[in-house]
Amino acid sequence: MTEPAEIQFRSDVTVELVRASAHDSDVLFAARVSTQGEQTLEAAAAGDEATARDRGLINYLMRDRHGSPFEHNSMTFYVQAPIFVFREFMRHRIASYNEESGRYRELNPVFYVPGPERNLVQVGKPGAYEFLPGTPEQTALVDAEVRAVCEAAYASYQRMLAAGIAREVARAVLPVTIYSSMYVTMNARSLMNFLSLRTKREGTHFPSFPQREIEMVAELMEHHFAELMPLTFEAFNANGRVAP
């Protein structure tokens, strides 16, 4: 077994756009086949960009929730985040997932620790929580306790591996704050559903109260979405961030 790597602590997440076939024009040819049939084939094959003139149709589809035209595209993201984020993410049965396996590889000692800007105190009733900043003493306590537990857990993991224990058994001691990585692929309609539930925005039709760490992932995915499909993204926001 190789020498164990030095334990790392992070307070961020990673989202990279790996591959995408996603354009506003994909929405247009899918919608227009309803009335134009085979006449849409040339436009679909050409892959022409949508123009400002097409904004009205996209907004109409979004506003009246004609959702299927927003499914004819694909975005694949590479995500690094603590495991507890992935367990929330995979409750969304609207995407394809492949995650690294603790059965087949020795997990890297990279752990999440909340940064000083992370609100710590929960107030309010279920479904309408608000999180407020912690005191300096609370922030220091969280930082110290998370680091201590992760360091002890990874040392235990290494001792079991050194003794010949299988990776799938030894990993049982590792906390959900350890980072994992996965590929996730979804279309724009599914992504808008995810964003509507995992971001908190003023003026949305259906307010959401996501855990901050999965919201960090959602915000980075949203940035890529906005660049790939600007007219669709504009209509999504203009209509209360409700997935069509």
Helices and strands as residue ranges (DSSP letters): E 8-10, E 14-21, H 24-36, G 37-40, H 41-46, G 52-54, H 55-63, G 68-71, E 74-82, H 83-89, E 96-99, E 110-112, E 121-123, E 130-132, H 136-162, H 167-170, G 171-173, E 179-186, H 188-198, H 212-228, H 230-238
